[in-house]
Amino acid sequence: MPLDKPYLDVPGTTIFDADQSRKGYWLNQFCMSLMKAENRARFLADQRKYVDEWPMTEEQKQAVLAADLNRAIALGGNIYFLAKLGATHGKSFQQMAGSMTGMTEEEYRDMMIKGGRSIEGNRYVGENGSAQPQNQPQGHGTGRLL
């Protein structure tokens, strides 16, 4: 019997729970491999060849190759592991977050300094009458680093 997951109704948010962890296990292991300089060099030299060494789904590999963080999160990626991918591409965490929300790094920083995004209209997917598919990113940006 599946667990009730009321948190799946939070717009723009994918909660990294046990199901996401299982789904993204190899994607996250790939990201952790980027902690080693020699692996980062191998990845940057031939990205497709390097991701093919990992038993990720083709969809996960495509998200990595496109550096599409929103898609990678929907496919089980954890943002703390995905930060290794961003850093490999020379991006700061702030730049990554901005790309995921459709903002520049400066716009994202300024929004966070002012207290973050307003919760008005952002409490539950069902509150505006428009349901989004569960576990699909609803951010306003592409989530692409490149």
C-alpha positions in Angstrom: 0.0 0.0 0.0 1.6 3.3 -1.1 2.2 6.0 1.5 0.0 9.1 1.3 2.2 11.9 0.1 0.4 15.2 0.5 3.7 17.1 -0.2 3.4 16.1 -3.8 0.8 18.9 -4.1 3.4 21.6 -3.4 3.9 23.6 -6.7 7.3 23.9 -8.2 8.8 21.5 -5.6 10.0 17.9 -6.0 10.5 16.4 -2.6 13.5 14.1 -2.4 12.0 11.2 -0.6 12.7 7.4 -0.6 11.0 7.0 -4.0 13.1 9.8 -5.6 16.2 8.4 -3.9 15.7 4.9 -5.5 14.8 6.4 -8.9 17.9 8.7 -8.9 20.4 6.4 -7.2 22.8 6.0 -10.3 22.3 9.6 -11.3 23.4 10.8 -7.9 26.3 8.3 -7.8 27.4 9.7 -11.2 27.3 13.2 -9.7 29.3 12.1 -6.7 32.0 10.7 -9.0 32.6 14.3 -10.1 34.2 15.0 -6.8 37.4 13.6 -8.2 39.4 15.8 -10.6 40.3 12.9 -12.9 36.6 12.0 -13.3 35.7 15.7 -14.0 38.4 15.7 -16.7 37.1 12.5 -18.2 33.6 13.7 -18.2 34.4 17.1 -19.8 36.6 15.4 -22.4 33.8 13.1 -23.7 30.5 13.6 -21.8 28.6 10.9 -23.6 31.3 8.3 -23.1 31.5 9.0 -19.4 27.7 9.0 -18.7 27.5 5.7 -20.7 29.7 4.1 -18.0 26.8 4.6 -15.5 23.6 2.5 -15.4 21.4 5.6 -15.5 18.3 5.7 -17.7 18.7 7.3 -21.1 16.4 10.1 -19.9 18.7 10.7 -16.9 21.7 10.7 -19.2 20.1 13.2 -21.5 19.3 15.5 -18.6 23.0 15.4 -17.6 24.2 16.0 -21.1 21.9 19.0 -21.5 22.8 20.1 -17.9 19.1 20.4 -17.3 18.8 20.5 -13.5 15.0 20.7 -13.3 14.7 17.6 -15.4 17.4 15.8 -13.5 15.6 16.6 -10.2 12.3 15.2 -11.7 14.3 12.0 -12.6 15.6 11.5 -9.0 18.5 13.8 -8.8 19.2 15.5 -5.5 20.3 19.1 -5.7 23.2 18.6 -3.4 24.6 15.9 -5.7 23.7 17.9 -8.8 25.8 20.7 -7.4 28.8 18.7 -8.4 27.6 18.7 -12.0 27.1 22.5 -11.8 30.6 23.0 -10.3 32.1 20.8 -13.1 30.6 23.3 -15.6 32.0 26.2 -13.6 28.7 27.3 -12.1 28.1 28.5 -8.6 25.1 27.2 -6.6 23.5 30.6 -7.0 23.9 30.5 -10.8 22.4 27.0 -10.7 19.4 28.1 -8.7 18.8 31.1 -10.9 18.8 28.9 -14.0 16.2 26.7 -12.4 13.9 29.6 -11.7 14.3 31.6 -14.9 16.2 34.3 -13.2 19.7 35.7 -13.6 22.1 35.1 -10.8 21.7 38.7 -9.6 17.8 38.5 -9.8 17.9 35.2 -7.8 20.3 36.7 -5.2 18.2 39.8 -4.8 15.0 37.8 -4.4 16.6 35.7 -1.7 18.0 38.7 0.1 14.4 40.1 0.2 13.1 37.0 1.8 12.5 34.6 -1.1 9.5 33.9 -3.3 6.1 34.9 -2.1 3.9 32.0 -0.9 0.8 33.6 -2.3 -0.5 31.2 -5.0 2.3 28.8 -4.2 0.9 26.7 -1.3 -0.8 23.8 -3.2 -1.1 22.9 -6.8 -4.9 22.4 -6.3 -5.5 25.9 -4.9 -5.5 27.6 -8.4 -7.6 24.8 -9.9 -4.7 23.7 -12.2 -3.2 20.4 -11.3 0.3 19.6 -12.4 1.5 16.0 -12.8 3.1 14.8 -9.7 6.9 15.0 -9.4 7.2 17.2 -12.4 9.3 20.4 -12.0 7.2 23.5 -12.3 9.9 26.0 -12.0 9.8 29.0 -14.3 13.3 28.5 -15.8 14.9 26.0 -18.1 17.1 24.6 -15.4 19.8 24.4 -18.0 23.3 25.4 -17.0 24.8 25.8 -20.5 
